[in-house]
């Protein structure tokens, strides 16, 4: 091994926007942790819709080059000055600051120590690497934005997807009555997660089938956001994880006497500890659709973009 091998790492980058084929393996310098940061050797990193959307259109990041990825599970390699929560060798998981902290589709990543918490001992890095972004999204939507209470009725769109299948479990852990939308072939999967009712969105108009809902988690946006407002009881709320869209969403909510919220997920150690506690209590587990080695990130993107996966895609870093 040469000195340059020690100081560099493998990462998946892109020089132009486009399809999965623009992704390529590069060898940038290995980062060093600054004060209050940790250097994590990545063992697994989830691939999420936000990854392929940013790859294709730049999103919040603008023009490449950039390394995508926000989910991290790995081992602390080094700590910066002032880090007291972790030491080298600790197994951690968490989400890099969204959107500008990206870069987990690589062998190493640095991030503020507060982005991470200790990985639950009972799950492996693939499980842990699948959870952060989707779990934080679902937790912040259901707990912090919607304040879901025991006995409330919650409707979750695309309930078999990455955020959706985690949200079903979190809503059940909160004591809610959960209805999930998905194609018919995924209904048994949703019931296995604890869903009380299922709706086949291909055959049934959810806005006709579901009524008097307290909370809707909208993972789709567009017309789904607007139509979801009509299934709410007075005072109910639709939380959309699509942060931009027409003002009509808010105007229609006001007209109907309900609430409309758009949100972006935020890195938060306290929330990650709540996620870890749910995992440790057996109430939360990621379903892994498929794993890929880091070098096959393009294949993971291509599969994800089909929209037909159940659960999460994860890159595994040797």
PyMOL commands that set and color helices and strands:
alter all, ss='L'
color gray80, all
select helices_A, chain A and resi 3-7+20-22+49-57+59-61+113-115+125-145+162-173+184-193+206-209+223-229+248-256+269-280+294-305
alter helices_A, ss='H'
color red, helices_A
select strands_A, chain A and resi 11-14+24-26+37-47+66-67+71-79+91-95+108-112+116-118+153-156+177-182+197-200+213-218+232-240+259-262+288-293+312-316
alter strands_A, ss='S'
color yellow, strands_A
deselect
rebuild
show_as cartoon
